[in-house]
Amino acid sequence: MTSYRTNIKLGRKRFLTFCSPCHGNFGDGDSRLRGQFPNPPSLHSEKVRGWQDGNIYHVIVNGQNVMPSYSSQLSRDDRWAVIHYIRALQKAKNASPSEILEAKKETPSNAAK
């Protein structure tokens, strides 16, 4: 069983390699290719945040619009790690004040050590 932290690290690594060239490092669509192609949707849009994980998986495997398929570049585990990382990005950017306070309560005081 892979730990959450290990999974997020893998997802981040794969995201930065395969996704960030178009979606940007933070998933907001602000990438080095901005303006050269139709801009990809921000992964923080209400529409994308509302997608089920399976929808994102489907797009990774099959592509959508100008986004190609990454089925041969990303293993099944890599795809799920990327999805978990995208969800972490979404939570980090779109958290409500109450969610931030709750996360602070759950974080051990020695986590930074």
Residue pairs with C-beta under 8 A, 6 or more apart in sequence:
2 10
2 77
4 84
7 80
7 81
7 84
8 81
8 84
8 85
8 88
10 77
10 78
10 81
11 78
11 81
11 82
11 83
11 84
11 85
11 86
11 88
12 85
14 74
14 78
14 81
14 82
14 85
15 27
15 82
15 85
15 86
16 25
18 70
18 73
18 74
18 82
19 27
19 82
19 86
20 31
21 31
21 32
21 33
22 29
22 31
22 33
22 37
22 40
22 67
23 29
23 31
23 40
23 42
23 43
24 30
24 31
24 34
25 31
26 89
26 93
27 42
27 43
27 44
27 86
27 89
27 90
27 93
28 42
28 43
28 44
28 93
29 39
29 40
29 41
29 42
29 43
31 40
37 66
38 65
38 66
40 67
41 47
41 48
42 48
43 49
43 86
43 89
43 90
44 89
44 90
44 93
44 94
48 56
49 90
49 94
53 80
53 83
53 87
56 83
56 86
57 79
57 80
57 83
59 67
60 69
60 70
60 71
60 74
60 79
60 82
60 83
61 69
61 70
61 71
61 79
62 69
62 71
63 69
63 70
70 79
74 82
91 99
95 103
